[in-house]
């Protein structure tokens, strides 16, 4: 993620490397729970030190959502593209008409104009 200046990344990269080393020593079944705990505990301790405010909680939730989307965009989507190349895509048959629900909805949209 290019949102942190290189100088600051070095400090945090060391912490990330420590966490990854510890995670790799764990049983596979425990890793997701540990990651969940680590993220939750980090956010909770941050709020405890900085103060519980609505805007801060909402911003942290937004950050988690952006992180989720960034992970999917960079890793999940890439993995799915590789699987499509390897296994082929799901065939989609062309529709000549809109399904009944979409006909109704598009008619309603036209009425509003």
GUFILUM-752216 format. One record per residue (C-alpha): residue in three letters; y, z, x. Coordinates in steps of 0.2 Angstrom, whole numbers, padded with zeros to 4 digits, always signed. Layout:
N
ALAYZX
...
This chain:
113
UNK+0000+0000+0000
UNK+0016-0005+0008
UNK+0026+0008-0001
UNK+0027+0021+0013
UNK+0035+0017+0030
UNK+0024+0015+0045
UNK+0030+0031+0053
UNK+0025+0041+0038
UNK+0009+0033+0036
UNK+0002+0039+0052
UNK+0004+0057+0047
UNK-0005+0054+0030
UNK-0018+0042+0038
UNK-0024+0057+0048
UNK-0027+0067+0032
UNK-0035+0053+0024
UNK-0047+0050+0038
UNK-0052+0069+0038
UNK-0056+0068+0019
UNK-0066+0052+0021
UNK-0076+0060+0036
UNK-0080+0075+0025
UNK-0084+0064+0010
UNK-0096+0053+0020
UNK-0105+0069+0025
UNK-0108+0074+0007
UNK-0122+0069-0005
UNK-0118+0053-0014
UNK-0119+0062-0031
UNK-0106+0075-0026
UNK-0092+0062-0020
UNK-0084+0058-0036
UNK-0083+0076-0041
UNK-0075+0081-0025
UNK-0063+0066-0026
UNK-0058+0072-0043
UNK-0056+0090-0037
UNK-0045+0084-0022
UNK-0034+0074-0032
UNK-0032+0086-0046
UNK-0029+0101-0034
UNK-0016+0091-0024
UNK-0006+0087-0040
UNK-0008+0105-0047
UNK-0002+0113-0030
UNK+0012+0101-0029
UNK+0018+0105-0046
UNK+0016+0124-0043
UNK+0027+0122-0027
UNK+0040+0110-0034
UNK+0040+0117-0052
UNK+0033+0111-0068
UNK+0044+0099-0076
UNK+0041+0086-0089
UNK+0048+0072-0079
UNK+0038+0077-0064
UNK+0022+0078-0074
UNK+0025+0061-0082
UNK+0029+0053-0065
UNK+0013+0060-0057
UNK+0003+0053-0072
UNK+0012+0036-0070
UNK+0008+0037-0051
UNK-0011+0040-0055
UNK-0010+0025-0067
UNK-0002+0014-0054
UNK-0015+0019-0041
UNK-0029+0015-0053
UNK-0022-0002-0056
UNK-0019-0006-0038
UNK-0036-0001-0034
UNK-0043-0013-0047
UNK-0031-0027-0042
UNK-0036-0026-0024
UNK-0054-0020-0024
UNK-0062-0021-0042
UNK-0055-0039-0045
UNK-0060-0045-0028
UNK-0077-0038-0030
UNK-0079-0046-0047
UNK-0073-0063-0040
UNK-0086-0062-0027
UNK-0100-0058-0040
UNK-0094-0073-0050
UNK-0096-0084-0035
UNK-0113-0077-0031
UNK-0120-0076-0049
UNK-0109-0089-0058
UNK-0097-0085-0072
UNK-0100-0081-0090
UNK-0100-0097-0100
UNK-0086-0097-0113
UNK-0088-0110-0127
UNK-0073-0118-0133
UNK-0066-0114-0150
UNK-0059-0128-0160
UNK-0052-0115-0173
UNK-0044-0098-0172
UNK-0055-0084-0179
UNK-0050-0078-0196
UNK-0041-0063-0190
UNK-0030-0073-0178
UNK-0026-0086-0191
UNK-0020-0071-0202
UNK-0010-0063-0188
UNK-0002-0080-0182
UNK+0003-0083-0200
UNK+0011-0066-0201
UNK+0021-0070-0184
UNK+0027-0086-0191
UNK+0033-0078-0207
UNK+0044-0066-0196
UNK+0053-0080-0188
